[in-house]
Amino acid sequence: MKDVEQEPMATKATKAKRRSSTPPDPNSDGSEFDAREWPFFWLTHATGLYLSRLERGLKKVGLDIGRWRVLMCVQPGQALSVSEISELAIVKLPTMMKLIQRMEAEGLVSCEARATDGRVTDVSLTKDGLAARTRAWQTAGKIFSRVFTGDEGMDFDALNRQLRQVVVRLEDD
């Protein structure tokens, strides 16, 4: 595993040009902008690498990212609407509907009209869906362990709080 201090993708030029950890000035002309000092660069890069590795691992257990998202959104013994899953998984509703229909045909989920509002379709995991969820979770867990092994001092609660705050602020727009 690479040491974090190696700073992936950093060049001698960017290391020499390091600024303090002050946020970039949105009113500037952008001439001082360095992508490697931009938090969204790292968020996007980390997400891309994570999804790439997750996709490879899921393929080995007969799943894909779309199915992973549905399987992880729906808790065992719980039912969520297609809209709720779509929102949690950050997938457009028509795309999610098609994915859930395929998963229902594969026997991973069951769909039924909500008792209190027949216009809403609730999705729950089947026995096969629960088994697939376990395989998916084990795959993700291996990646998590590989990435965060040796980070006993990392404050995951603080990291999650900060990321949640970023999401809340982005949702406000």
PyRosetta script that sets phi, psi and omega in degrees:
from pyrosetta import init, pose_from_sequence

init()
pose = pose_from_sequence("MKDVEQEPMATKATKAKRRSSTPPDPNSDGSEFDAREWPFFWLTHATGLYLSRLERGLKKVGLDIGRWRVLMCVQPGQALSVSEISELAIVKLPTMMKLIQRMEAEGLVSCEARATDGRVTDVSLTKDGLAARTRAWQTAGKIFSRVFTGDEGMDFDALNRQLRQVVVRLEDD")
pose.set_psi(1, 138.9)
pose.set_omega(1, 179.4)
pose.set_phi(2, -71.4)
pose.set_psi(2, 148.0)
pose.set_omega(2, 175.1)
pose.set_phi(3, -79.4)
pose.set_psi(3, 136.4)
pose.set_omega(3, -179.2)
pose.set_phi(4, -57.8)
pose.set_psi(4, -32.2)
pose.set_omega(4, -178.4)
pose.set_phi(5, -65.5)
pose.set_psi(5, -15.7)
pose.set_omega(5, 178.7)
pose.set_phi(6, -69.6)
pose.set_psi(6, -15.3)
pose.set_omega(6, -179.8)
pose.set_phi(7, 44.8)
pose.set_psi(7, 88.4)
pose.set_omega(7, 179.8)
pose.set_phi(8, -56.0)
pose.set_psi(8, 143.2)
pose.set_omega(8, 175.2)
pose.set_phi(9, 68.9)
pose.set_psi(9, 8.1)
pose.set_omega(9, 178.0)
pose.set_phi(10, -85.6)
pose.set_psi(10, 137.8)
pose.set_omega(10, 177.0)
pose.set_phi(11, -108.1)
pose.set_psi(11, 168.6)
pose.set_omega(11, 177.1)
pose.set_phi(12, -59.1)
pose.set_psi(12, -38.9)
pose.set_omega(12, -179.4)
pose.set_phi(13, -63.6)
pose.set_psi(13, -43.8)
pose.set_omega(13, -178.5)
pose.set_phi(14, -73.0)
pose.set_psi(14, -32.9)
pose.set_omega(14, 177.1)
pose.set_phi(15, -65.1)
pose.set_psi(15, -41.0)
pose.set_omega(15, -179.8)
pose.set_phi(16, -67.7)
pose.set_psi(16, -27.7)
pose.set_omega(16, -174.7)
pose.set_phi(17, -93.3)
pose.set_psi(17, 7.1)
pose.set_omega(17, -175.7)
pose.set_phi(18, -52.1)
pose.set_psi(18, 135.3)
pose.set_omega(18, 174.8)
pose.set_phi(19, -103.9)
pose.set_psi(19, 175.2)
pose.set_omega(19, 174.9)
pose.set_phi(20, -69.5)
pose.set_psi(20, 175.8)
pose.set_omega(20, -177.5)
pose.set_phi(21, -85.3)
pose.set_psi(21, 31.2)
pose.set_omega(21, 175.5)
pose.set_phi(22, -79.8)
pose.set_psi(22, 143.9)
pose.set_omega(22, -178.9)
pose.set_phi(23, -66.5)
pose.set_psi(23, 153.6)
pose.set_omega(23, 178.6)
pose.set_phi(24, -65.8)
pose.set_psi(24, 151.5)
pose.set_omega(24, 179.7)
pose.set_phi(25, -87.4)
pose.set_psi(25, 111.1)
pose.set_omega(25, -178.5)
pose.set_phi(26, -67.6)
pose.set_psi(26, -14.6)
pose.set_omega(26, 179.8)
pose.set_phi(27, -92.9)
pose.set_psi(27, -0.1)
pose.set_omega(27, 179.5)
pose.set_phi(28, -79.2)
pose.set_psi(28, 176.9)
pose.set_omega(28, 178.7)
pose.set_phi(29, -83.3)
pose.set_psi(29, -3.3)
pose.set_omega(29, 177.6)
pose.set_phi(30, 84.0)
pose.set_psi(30, 1.0)
pose.set_omega(30, -176.6)
pose.set_phi(31, -65.8)
pose.set_psi(31, -23.7)
pose.set_omega(31, 179.4)
pose.set_phi(32, -93.4)
pose.set_psi(32, 3.0)
pose.set_omega(32, -176.3)
pose.set_phi(33, -65.4)
pose.set_psi(33, 131.7)
pose.set_omega(33, 175.5)
pose.set_phi(34, -128.9)
pose.set_psi(34, 114.9)
pose.set_omega(34, -176.1)
pose.set_phi(35, -54.1)
pose.set_psi(35, -33.9)
pose.set_omega(35, -177.2)
pose.set_phi(36, -73.3)
pose.set_psi(36, -7.1)
pose.set_omega(36, 175.6)
pose.set_phi(37, -106.9)
pose.set_psi(37, 8.6)
pose.set_omega(37, -176.4)
pose.set_phi(38, -101.5)
pose.set_psi(38, 118.1)
pose.set_omega(38, -176.9)
pose.set_phi(39, -55.4)
pose.set_psi(39, -36.0)
pose.set_omega(39, -178.8)
pose.set_phi(40, -68.3)
pose.set_psi(40, -27.0)
pose.set_omega(40, 173.5)
pose.set_phi(41, -59.9)
pose.set_psi(41, -49.3)
pose.set_omega(41, -177.0)
pose.set_phi(42, -69.9)
pose.set_psi(42, -38.3)
pose.set_omega(42, 176.7)
pose.set_phi(43, -61.0)
pose.set_psi(43, -46.4)
pose.set_omega(43, -179.2)
pose.set_phi(44, -66.6)
pose.set_psi(44, -43.1)
pose.set_omega(44, -179.1)
pose.set_phi(45, -64.3)
pose.set_psi(45, -46.0)
pose.set_omega(45, 179.1)
pose.set_phi(46, -62.7)
pose.set_psi(46, -43.1)
pose.set_omega(46, 179.6)
pose.set_phi(47, -63.2)
pose.set_psi(47, -44.2)
pose.set_omega(47, 179.6)
pose.set_phi(48, -61.1)
pose.set_psi(48, -46.1)
pose.set_omega(48, 179.3)
pose.set_phi(49, -65.3)
pose.set_psi(49, -42.3)
pose.set_omega(49, 179.1)
pose.set_phi(50, -61.3)
pose.set_psi(50, -48.2)
pose.set_omega(50, -178.7)
pose.set_phi(51, -64.8)
pose.set_psi(51, -35.0)
pose.set_omega(51, 177.7)
pose.set_phi(52, -63.1)
pose.set_psi(52, -46.5)
pose.set_omega(52, 179.1)
pose.set_phi(53, -69.0)
pose.set_psi(53, -38.7)
pose.set_omega(53, 178.3)
pose.set_phi(54, -63.9)
pose.set_psi(54, -42.5)
pose.set_omega(54, 179.7)
pose.set_phi(55, -59.5)
pose.set_psi(55, -44.8)
pose.set_omega(55, 178.1)
pose.set_phi(56, -61.5)
pose.set_psi(56, -44.0)
pose.set_omega(56, -179.8)
pose.set_phi(57, -67.0)
pose.set_psi(57, -41.2)
pose.set_omega(57, -179.9)
pose.set_phi(58, -65.7)
pose.set_psi(58, -35.9)
pose.set_omega(58, 179.6)
pose.set_phi(59, -58.8)
pose.set_psi(59, -36.7)
pose.set_omega(59, -179.9)
pose.set_phi(60, -65.2)
pose.set_psi(60, -23.8)
pose.set_omega(60, -179.8)
pose.set_phi(61, -109.9)
pose.set_psi(61, 19.2)
pose.set_omega(61, 173.4)
pose.set_phi(62, 76.8)
pose.set_psi(62, 25.2)
pose.set_omega(62, -179.2)
pose.set_phi(63, -127.4)
pose.set_psi(63, 175.5)
pose.set_omega(63, 175.7)
pose.set_phi(64, -140.3)
pose.set_psi(64, 177.8)
pose.set_omega(64, -176.2)
pose.set_phi(65, -61.6)
pose.set_psi(65, -43.0)
pose.set_omega(65, 179.7)
pose.set_phi(66, -58.7)
pose.set_psi(66, -47.7)
pose.set_omega(66, 179.2)
pose.set_phi(67, -65.2)
pose.set_psi(67, -39.4)
pose.set_omega(67, 176.0)
pose.set_phi(68, -54.6)
pose.set_psi(68, -47.2)
pose.set_omega(68, -177.3)
pose.set_phi(69, -60.8)
pose.set_psi(69, -45.4)
pose.set_omega(69, 179.4)
pose.set_phi(70, -64.8)
pose.set_psi(70, -48.1)
pose.set_omega(70, -177.8)
pose.set_phi(71, -60.0)
pose.set_psi(71, -35.8)
pose.set_omega(71, -178.9)
pose.set_phi(72, -82.7)
pose.set_psi(72, -25.5)
pose.set_omega(72, 179.0)
pose.set_phi(73, -74.0)
pose.set_psi(73, -37.5)
pose.set_omega(73, -176.5)
pose.set_phi(74, -91.8)
pose.set_psi(74, 113.5)
pose.set_omega(74, 179.4)
pose.set_phi(75, -74.2)
pose.set_psi(75, 148.2)
pose.set_omega(75, 176.1)
pose.set_phi(76, -55.4)
pose.set_psi(76, 134.8)
pose.set_omega(76, 179.6)
pose.set_phi(77, 77.2)
pose.set_psi(77, 6.8)
pose.set_omega(77, -177.0)
pose.set_phi(78, -117.8)
pose.set_psi(78, 155.8)
pose.set_omega(78, 172.6)
pose.set_phi(79, -124.9)
pose.set_psi(79, 136.8)
pose.set_omega(79, 175.1)
pose.set_phi(80, -124.1)
pose.set_psi(80, 152.0)
pose.set_omega(80, 176.0)
pose.set_phi(81, -74.9)
pose.set_psi(81, 159.1)
pose.set_omega(81, 177.1)
pose.set_phi(82, -58.1)
pose.set_psi(82, -40.1)
pose.set_omega(82, 179.4)
pose.set_phi(83, -62.7)
pose.set_psi(83, -42.5)
pose.set_omega(83, 179.2)
pose.set_phi(84, -63.9)
pose.set_psi(84, -42.6)
pose.set_omega(84, 178.6)
pose.set_phi(85, -64.4)
pose.set_psi(85, -43.5)
pose.set_omega(85, 179.5)
pose.set_phi(86, -57.2)
pose.set_psi(86, -44.6)
pose.set_omega(86, -179.9)
pose.set_phi(87, -67.2)
pose.set_psi(87, -46.3)
pose.set_omega(87, 179.6)
pose.set_phi(88, -63.0)
pose.set_psi(88, -39.2)
pose.set_omega(88, -175.7)
pose.set_phi(89, -85.4)
pose.set_psi(89, -6.5)
pose.set_omega(89, -178.0)
pose.set_phi(90, 56.1)
pose.set_psi(90, 52.7)
pose.set_omega(90, 179.1)
pose.set_phi(91, -130.2)
pose.set_psi(91, 137.2)
pose.set_omega(91, -179.9)
pose.set_phi(92, -59.7)
pose.set_psi(92, 144.5)
pose.set_omega(92, -174.4)
pose.set_phi(93, -55.4)
pose.set_psi(93, -47.6)
pose.set_omega(93, 179.6)
pose.set_phi(94, -61.0)
pose.set_psi(94, -38.2)
pose.set_omega(94, 178.1)
pose.set_phi(95, -65.5)
pose.set_psi(95, -43.4)
pose.set_omega(95, 179.5)
pose.set_phi(96, -64.2)
pose.set_psi(96, -40.6)
pose.set_omega(96, -179.9)
pose.set_phi(97, -59.7)
pose.set_psi(97, -44.8)
pose.set_omega(97, 179.1)
pose.set_phi(98, -63.3)
pose.set_psi(98, -42.4)
pose.set_omega(98, 179.7)
pose.set_phi(99, -62.8)
pose.set_psi(99, -44.8)
pose.set_omega(99, -179.6)
pose.set_phi(100, -65.5)
pose.set_psi(100, -36.9)
pose.set_omega(100, 176.4)
pose.set_phi(101, -62.4)
pose.set_psi(101, -41.2)
pose.set_omega(101, 177.2)
pose.set_phi(102, -65.3)
pose.set_psi(102, -41.9)
pose.set_omega(102, -180.0)
pose.set_phi(103, -66.6)
pose.set_psi(103, -33.2)
pose.set_omega(103, 176.4)
pose.set_phi(104, -67.1)
pose.set_psi(104, -42.2)
pose.set_omega(104, 178.3)
pose.set_phi(105, -64.0)
pose.set_psi(105, -30.4)
pose.set_omega(105, 178.3)
pose.set_phi(106, -81.9)
pose.set_psi(106, -7.0)
pose.set_omega(106, 179.6)
pose.set_phi(107, 82.3)
pose.set_psi(107, 16.4)
pose.set_omega(107, -179.1)
pose.set_phi(108, -86.9)
pose.set_psi(108, -29.3)
pose.set_omega(108, 179.8)
pose.set_phi(109, -135.0)
pose.set_psi(109, 159.5)
pose.set_omega(109, 170.6)
pose.set_phi(110, -120.8)
pose.set_psi(110, 146.5)
pose.set_omega(110, -178.2)
pose.set_phi(111, -123.5)
pose.set_psi(111, 138.1)
pose.set_omega(111, 174.5)
pose.set_phi(112, -153.3)
pose.set_psi(112, 155.6)
pose.set_omega(112, 179.2)
pose.set_phi(113, -66.0)
pose.set_psi(113, 139.5)
pose.set_omega(113, 178.1)
pose.set_phi(114, -66.8)
pose.set_psi(114, 134.9)
pose.set_omega(114, -176.5)
pose.set_phi(115, -60.3)
pose.set_psi(115, -36.4)
pose.set_omega(115, -177.3)
pose.set_phi(116, -85.6)
pose.set_psi(116, -14.8)
pose.set_omega(116, -180.0)
pose.set_phi(117, -157.0)
pose.set_psi(117, 98.6)
pose.set_omega(117, -176.0)
pose.set_phi(118, -61.4)
pose.set_psi(118, -13.0)
pose.set_omega(118, 178.4)
pose.set_phi(119, -77.0)
pose.set_psi(119, -16.2)
pose.set_omega(119, -176.7)
pose.set_phi(120, -99.0)
pose.set_psi(120, 130.3)
pose.set_omega(120, 176.2)
pose.set_phi(121, -97.4)
pose.set_psi(121, 120.3)
pose.set_omega(121, 176.6)
pose.set_phi(122, -94.2)
pose.set_psi(122, 141.3)
pose.set_omega(122, -178.1)
pose.set_phi(123, -118.4)
pose.set_psi(123, 132.3)
pose.set_omega(123, 175.0)
pose.set_phi(124, -134.5)
pose.set_psi(124, 160.0)
pose.set_omega(124, -178.7)
pose.set_phi(125, -84.2)
pose.set_psi(125, 139.3)
pose.set_omega(125, 174.1)
pose.set_phi(126, -86.4)
pose.set_psi(126, 179.9)
pose.set_omega(126, 176.0)
pose.set_phi(127, -58.4)
pose.set_psi(127, -45.4)
pose.set_omega(127, 178.0)
pose.set_phi(128, -65.7)
pose.set_psi(128, -35.2)
pose.set_omega(128, 177.3)
pose.set_phi(129, -64.9)
pose.set_psi(129, -39.6)
pose.set_omega(129, 177.1)
pose.set_phi(130, -64.5)
pose.set_psi(130, -40.0)
pose.set_omega(130, 177.6)
pose.set_phi(131, -65.3)
pose.set_psi(131, -41.4)
pose.set_omega(131, 178.0)
pose.set_phi(132, -65.4)
pose.set_psi(132, -38.0)
pose.set_omega(132, 178.4)
pose.set_phi(133, -61.8)
pose.set_psi(133, -41.8)
pose.set_omega(133, 178.4)
pose.set_phi(134, -62.6)
pose.set_psi(134, -45.4)
pose.set_omega(134, 178.3)
pose.set_phi(135, -61.6)
pose.set_psi(135, -42.8)
pose.set_omega(135, -179.7)
pose.set_phi(136, -64.0)
pose.set_psi(136, -43.8)
pose.set_omega(136, -179.1)
pose.set_phi(137, -64.5)
pose.set_psi(137, -40.4)
pose.set_omega(137, 178.5)
pose.set_phi(138, -63.6)
pose.set_psi(138, -38.0)
pose.set_omega(138, 177.3)
pose.set_phi(139, -63.3)
pose.set_psi(139, -48.4)
pose.set_omega(139, 179.8)
pose.set_phi(140, -64.8)
pose.set_psi(140, -37.2)
pose.set_omega(140, 180.0)
pose.set_phi(141, -62.2)
pose.set_psi(141, -37.3)
pose.set_omega(141, 177.7)
pose.set_phi(142, -63.4)
pose.set_psi(142, -41.8)
pose.set_omega(142, 179.0)
pose.set_phi(143, -65.7)
pose.set_psi(143, -46.3)
pose.set_omega(143, 179.0)
pose.set_phi(144, -56.3)
pose.set_psi(144, -48.6)
pose.set_omega(144, -179.2)
pose.set_phi(145, -61.0)
pose.set_psi(145, -42.1)
pose.set_omega(145, -179.7)
pose.set_phi(146, -62.6)
pose.set_psi(146, -42.2)
pose.set_omega(146, -176.2)
pose.set_phi(147, -73.9)
pose.set_psi(147, -40.7)
pose.set_omega(147, -171.4)
pose.set_phi(148, -104.7)
pose.set_psi(148, 5.5)
pose.set_omega(148, 175.9)
pose.set_phi(149, -62.8)
pose.set_psi(149, 133.3)
pose.set_omega(149, 179.9)
pose.set_phi(150, 89.5)
pose.set_psi(150, 1.4)
pose.set_omega(150, 179.4)
pose.set_phi(151, -103.8)
pose.set_psi(151, 46.8)
pose.set_omega(151, -178.0)
pose.set_phi(152, -59.4)
pose.set_psi(152, -28.7)
pose.set_omega(152, -178.8)
pose.set_phi(153, -82.9)
pose.set_psi(153, -6.8)
pose.set_omega(153, -177.9)
pose.set_phi(154, -70.3)
pose.set_psi(154, 134.1)
pose.set_omega(154, 179.4)
pose.set_phi(155, -94.8)
pose.set_psi(155, 92.8)
pose.set_omega(155, -177.3)
pose.set_phi(156, -65.1)
pose.set_psi(156, -33.5)
pose.set_omega(156, 177.5)
pose.set_phi(157, -63.3)
pose.set_psi(157, -44.1)
pose.set_omega(157, 179.4)
pose.set_phi(158, -65.6)
pose.set_psi(158, -42.4)
pose.set_omega(158, 178.3)
pose.set_phi(159, -59.8)
pose.set_psi(159, -48.0)
pose.set_omega(159, 179.2)
pose.set_phi(160, -63.3)
pose.set_psi(160, -39.4)
pose.set_omega(160, 177.7)
pose.set_phi(161, -61.5)
pose.set_psi(161, -44.8)
pose.set_omega(161, -179.6)
pose.set_phi(162, -64.4)
pose.set_psi(162, -44.3)
pose.set_omega(162, 179.8)
pose.set_phi(163, -66.1)
pose.set_psi(163, -38.7)
pose.set_omega(163, 176.0)
pose.set_phi(164, -60.8)
pose.set_psi(164, -41.3)
pose.set_omega(164, 179.7)
pose.set_phi(165, -63.6)
pose.set_psi(165, -40.4)
pose.set_omega(165, 176.1)
pose.set_phi(166, -59.9)
pose.set_psi(166, -45.6)
pose.set_omega(166, 179.8)
pose.set_phi(167, -61.4)
pose.set_psi(167, -46.3)
pose.set_omega(167, -179.8)
pose.set_phi(168, -58.7)
pose.set_psi(168, -44.6)
pose.set_omega(168, -179.2)
pose.set_phi(169, -67.0)
pose.set_psi(169, -36.0)
pose.set_omega(169, 177.0)
pose.set_phi(170, -69.7)
pose.set_psi(170, -35.3)
pose.set_omega(170, 178.9)
pose.set_phi(171, -68.6)
pose.set_psi(171, -24.3)
pose.set_omega(171, -179.5)
pose.set_phi(172, -68.5)
pose.set_psi(172, -20.5)
pose.set_omega(172, -178.1)
pose.set_phi(173, -71.7)
pose.dump_pdb("model.pdb")
